Amino acid sequence: MKKCIGFFVLLFVAHSVFSQIQKQKTILFIGAHPDDETALGEVLSKYAKQGNKVFVIVATDGKDGTRVTKIPAGDSLGKLRKAESVCGCAKLGIQPPIFLSIERLDSKIGVGKYFKCHQQLLDSLKIKVPVINPDIIITFGPDGDTHHSEHIVVGGAVTELLLAEGWVNKYPVYYLAWQKGKTDVDDLGYVDDQYFNVRVNYTQEDENKASEALKCYATQYTAEEMKEERERKIKDPKNTIYFRRFVVQKGIQNGF
């Protein structure tokens, strides 16, 4: 009888472990620059901590990102920014970032060159996405998070690829969705609450990890900005980030 009970206990434990493995997901965030992952660091940390595989694809090296650094634009800055992203992802406990090293994704490099870079982005994602085989893709919506043109291009390219390849349901994509009037960050885009599809709550531990990760990006944020960001998040007790899923209605109708 004891052997029988022991067998069923073992079977139950094995089933529980198997079910937990089955629930594990592969999550892919696709951004434009080596610091875009900071926009949702708490969420990435949370899902990695739960045993999910969390990947980040970075489209450009950000070699023109001289906002708060005296390092001149160019390859040296790009290498440093890539190292910052590697550091940040390690602090969050997620996979090392995957860099596509596309030059730029706006027309500052000339319209013809931009078209080639845009195609390079599509071609690269067409290869990388099936290899990673994510259960969920997260990227920027039409607002580009902060209305940054390269953010908008990356989010648009991800959406374009899913539509072109028939991958909308195969690789569900979610856009970051900020609440109107619920943040003191002036340049953030926002989405009306009725269009939110997912709410992700995170812990203080996740918030701490995100704050530690932010320290890696010394070329993009001053020490004062990092302190202010930390204080802003501490003041917000909700510890919540929202997302909007991209959904397409299928079927043909005659006329509008």
C-alpha positions in Angstrom: 0.0 0.0 0.0 2.9 2.4 0.9 4.5 1.6 -2.4 1.3 2.5 -4.2 0.9 5.8 -2.3 4.5 6.6 -3.0 4.0 5.9 -6.7 1.0 8.3 -6.9 2.9 11.0 -5.0 5.8 10.7 -7.4 3.4 10.8 -10.3 1.7 13.9 -8.9 5.1 15.7 -8.4 6.2 14.7 -11.9 2.9 16.0 -13.4 3.3 19.3 -11.5 6.8 19.8 -12.7 5.8 18.9 -16.3 2.9 21.4 -16.1 5.2 24.1 -14.8 7.6 23.4 -17.7 4.7 23.5 -20.2 3.7 27.0 -18.9 7.1 28.5 -19.5 7.2 30.9 -22.4 9.7 32.5 -24.7 9.3 36.3 -24.7 11.0 38.6 -27.2 11.3 42.3 -27.0 12.3 44.1 -30.2 13.7 47.6 -29.8 15.6 50.2 -31.8 18.5 51.2 -29.5 20.7 49.6 -26.8 18.7 51.0 -23.9 15.1 50.6 -25.1 14.7 47.5 -22.9 14.7 49.9 -19.9 11.2 50.9 -20.9 9.9 47.6 -19.5 12.8 46.3 -17.4 10.5 45.3 -14.5 8.4 43.1 -16.8 11.4 41.4 -18.4 12.9 40.8 -15.0 9.6 39.3 -13.7 9.2 36.8 -16.5 12.8 35.8 -16.5 12.6 35.2 -12.7 9.7 32.9 -13.3 11.8 30.6 -15.5 10.8 32.0 -18.9 13.3 32.6 -21.7 13.5 36.4 -22.3 15.3 37.7 -25.4 16.0 41.3 -26.6 16.7 42.2 -30.2 18.3 45.6 -30.7 18.1 47.0 -34.3 20.8 49.6 -34.2 24.0 50.2 -32.2 22.8 53.6 -31.2 26.2 55.1 -32.3 24.6 58.6 -32.8 23.1 58.7 -29.3 25.1 61.6 -27.8 22.4 63.1 -25.7 24.2 63.1 -22.3 27.7 61.9 -23.2 30.8 63.8 -24.5 31.8 60.7 -26.5 31.4 61.7 -30.2 29.0 59.8 -32.4 30.5 56.9 -34.2 31.6 53.3 -33.8 33.3 53.8 -30.5 30.1 55.1 -28.9 28.2 52.3 -30.6 30.5 49.6 -29.0 30.1 51.3 -25.6 26.3 51.4 -25.9 26.2 47.7 -26.9 28.3 46.9 -23.8 25.8 48.9 -21.7 22.9 46.9 -23.1 24.8 43.6 -22.3 25.3 44.9 -18.7 21.6 45.9 -18.4 20.3 42.6 -19.6 22.6 40.7 -17.2 21.3 42.8 -14.3 17.7 42.0 -15.4 18.5 38.3 -15.5 17.6 37.9 -19.2 19.4 36.5 -22.2 22.3 38.7 -23.7 20.9 41.1 -26.3 21.0 40.3 -30.0 22.3 43.2 -32.1 21.3 43.6 -35.7 23.8 46.5 -36.1 21.7 48.4 -38.7 23.1 51.9 -39.3 20.0 54.0 -38.8 16.3 53.8 -39.2 15.3 57.3 -40.3 16.0 59.4 -43.3 18.8 61.4 -41.8 21.1 59.0 -43.7 19.3 59.8 -46.9 16.0 58.4 -48.2 17.6 55.7 -50.5 19.9 54.5 -47.7 17.1 54.4 -45.2 15.0 52.2 -47.5 17.9 49.7 -47.6 18.3 49.8 -43.8 14.5 49.2 -43.4 14.8 46.2 -45.7 17.8 45.0 -43.8 15.7 45.2 -40.6 12.8 43.2 -42.2 15.2 40.6 -43.6 17.0 40.2 -40.3 13.8 39.8 -38.3 12.5 37.3 -40.8 15.4 35.1 -39.9 15.7 35.8 -36.2 12.1 35.6 -35.1 11.5 31.9 -36.3 14.8 30.9 -34.7 13.8 32.3 -31.3 10.2 31.1 -31.9 8.7 33.4 -29.3 5.3 32.9 -27.7 5.0 36.6 -27.3 6.6 39.6 -29.0 6.7 43.0 -27.4 7.6 46.2 -29.3 6.6 49.8 -29.7 3.2 50.9 -31.0 2.4 53.8 -33.4 3.4 56.3 -30.7 6.9 54.8 -30.5 6.8 55.0 -26.7 8.4 58.5 -26.7 7.4 59.4 -30.3 11.0 58.6 -31.4 11.1 58.0 -35.1 13.3 55.0 -34.9 11.0 53.4 -32.3 8.1 54.0 -34.6 9.9 52.4 -37.5 10.9 49.3 -35.5 7.4 48.7 -34.2 6.0 49.3 -37.7 8.5 46.9 -39.2 7.6 44.2 -36.7 3.9 44.6 -37.6 4.7 44.8 -41.3 6.6 41.5 -41.1 3.8 39.7 -39.2 1.2 40.8 -41.8 3.4 40.0 -44.8 4.3 36.5 -43.5 0.9 35.5 -42.0 2.5 35.4 -38.6 -0.1 37.6 -36.7 -1.5 34.6 -34.7 1.7 32.6 -34.7 3.7 35.3 -33.0 1.3 37.5 -31.0 2.7 41.0 -30.7 1.9 43.4 -27.9 2.6 47.1 -27.9 3.6 49.1 -24.8 0.6 51.1 -23.7 0.9 54.0 -21.3 -2.1 55.5 -19.5 -3.2 59.1 -20.4 -2.4 61.5 -17.6 -1.0 58.7 -15.3 2.6 59.5 -15.7 4.7 62.6 -15.2 7.0 61.7 -18.1 6.0 64.4 -20.7 7.1 62.8 -23.9 5.4 59.4 -23.5 2.7 58.4 -25.9 -0.5 57.1 -24.4 -3.4 54.8 -25.3 -7.0 55.1 -24.1 -7.7 52.6 -21.3 -10.4 50.7 -23.2 -7.8 49.4 -25.6 -5.6 47.8 -23.0 -5.5 44.0 -23.3 -2.8 43.0 -20.7 -1.9 44.2 -17.3 1.4 43.0 -15.8 2.1 43.6 -12.2 5.6 43.4 -10.9 7.3 43.3 -7.5 9.6 45.6 -5.6 12.4 43.1 -6.4 11.7 43.6 -10.1 11.7 47.3 -9.7 15.0 47.2 -7.9 16.6 45.1 -10.6 15.4 47.6 -13.2 16.9 50.4 -11.3 20.2 48.6 -11.0 20.1 47.9 -14.7 19.5 51.5 -15.5 22.9 52.3 -14.0 24.5 50.4 -16.8 23.5 53.1 -19.4 25.9 55.8 -18.4 26.1 57.3 -21.9 22.3 57.8 -22.0 21.2 58.9 -18.5 22.8 61.3 -16.1 23.2 60.2 -12.4 20.5 62.8 -11.6 18.1 61.3 -14.2 18.6 57.8 -12.8 17.9 59.1 -9.3 14.7 60.9 -10.5 13.5 57.8 -12.3 14.1 55.7 -9.2 12.2 58.2 -7.1 9.3 58.4 -9.6 8.8 54.6 -9.6 9.0 54.4 -5.8 6.2 57.0 -5.6 4.0 54.9 -7.9 2.5 52.1 -5.7 0.7 50.3 -8.6 3.8 48.6 -10.1 1.9 48.0 -13.3 2.7 48.2 -17.0 0.0 47.8 -19.7 0.1 46.4 -23.2 -2.1 46.4 -26.2 -2.3 43.3 -28.5 -2.2 43.8 -32.3 -5.2 41.9 -33.7 -6.4 41.6 -37.3 -10.0 40.9 -38.4 -10.0 38.3 -41.2 -12.5 38.0 -44.0 -13.7 40.0 -47.1 -16.7 42.2 -47.4 -18.0 44.1 -50.5 -17.3 47.8 -50.0 -16.9 49.8 -46.8 
